Amino acid sequence: MKRNLQPIYLFADSQLLFWSEAGRRFLDSIRQLVKRDSPQAAYIGASNGDEPQFYSIFEAAMDAIGIHKRRMLLRSFSAEEQSFLREADIILLAGGDVERGWNVFVETGMRESIIRRYDEGAVLMGISAGAVQLGLYGSIERGASPAELLGMFKLVPFVIDAHDEARKWGRLRRAVGLLDGTAQGIGVPTGGGAIYYPDGRLEAIRYPLYQVSVEGGKSNDAWLLPKQASVDKSERDALTDSAS
């Protein structure tokens, strides 16, 4: 099968679905990737238990860019929903609980369907837990027990975490440490996002991305700045403090 890969979008939360800069909606750039006159968009709320109020946010975002053929795909993943997913131009994986959503993907066959549609040219977006799921591993922490790494879609070659800057990206640091230098981590801050391109480039959207790697048992931190942004010294110091 010939692959026709589109960029993958990783959002910390829903803010970028409605963000505009210089009078242009960010989602307009995603709509332009879809060439069909009447595209359709699939929302998968497995990670939040298919809560309808979160789907309504997605509906409002799609209305804003003129996409009216959309559907929430439920855990039941009926034959009709499977058919809709096979034709979806945009697929959004919602936030919630990483492990809960991943179990649904595996048990229902959604995992294979999502990968197949991505290979055929669909645009994938992940919000919070959905962004984590598009990366290499999810870090599953249960109380005082050591963290476990759960394999994810691995369509983005990084360990992803989102909106954890208040805890200084500790969960992400621990996850990358468990991998002993074999993978880097990317932290997407509240209100921010990242685009992973098919050629391997990673672009920060709106706010800087936190990057962490481990070499020789030592953690190395860095920041990837948005192309359009400049971060003054005081803001950069605050970002550095959040990771220290």
C-alpha positions, 0 to 999 in steps of 0.5 A, a space after each residue: 500500500 502506498 503511504 500518503 502521510 500527513 503531519 500529526 498534531 499533538 495538543 496539551 488541551 483543547 485551546 488550540 482548537 480555537 486559537 487564532 493568530 493574526 486573525 487566522 484560525 490555527 485549525 484553518 491550516 489543518 483544514 487545508 491539508 484535506 482536499 475533499 470538498 466535504 471532508 469528515 472528521 472522527 472523534 474518539 472519546 475512549 480515554 474519557 469514557 465517551 463523555 458527550 460534553 467533550 465531543 461538543 467541544 470538537 463539534 464547535 471546532 469543526 463547525 468553525 472550519 466548515 466540517 459538518 460530517 463528523 461523528 463520535 466513535 463509541 467504545 462499541 465501535 459498531 459496523 457503521 462507526 467502522 465504516 465512518 472511520 475508514 473514510 475519515 479525513 481527520 481523526 481526533 483522539 481525546 484526552 482522559 486516561 491514557 491506559 483506559 483509552 489504549 485498552 479500548 483501542 486494542 480490544 475493539 480493533 480501533 488501533 489497527 483501523 486508526 493506523 491504516 487510515 493514517 497510512 492512507 492520508 488521514 490527519 491525526 490529532 491527539 489531545 492530552 492523553 490522545 497526544 501521549 497515545 500517538 507517541 512511543 509509550 505511556 507512563 502508568 503510575 499507580 500510587 507508590 508503585 514504580 512507573 510502568 511503560 505501556 507501548 502506544 501507537 509509536 507514530 511519533 518517535 518520542 515519549 509524549 507528556 502534556 500539561 505537567 509543567 507544574 510538576 516540573 515534567 517529573 513523570 516524563 523525566 522518569 519515563 525517559 529514564 526507564 528507557 535508558 537513553 533509547 528515546 527522548 521525551 517531549 513535554 507539551 505545555 498547557 495551551 501549547 502543541 506540537 506538529 510532527 512532520 513525516 520527514 521527522 521534523 518537530 515544530 512547537 506551536 504557540 509555546 516552547 516544548 520541553 525536551 528531555 534526554 538521558 545520556 550516561 545516566 544524566 538528564 539533559 533538558 532543552 527547549 524547542 521554541 515556536 518559529 513565530 515566537 520570541 521568548 524574553 529572558 524573564 520568561 525563559 528563566 521561568 521555563 527553565 525553573 519549571 524544569 529544574 
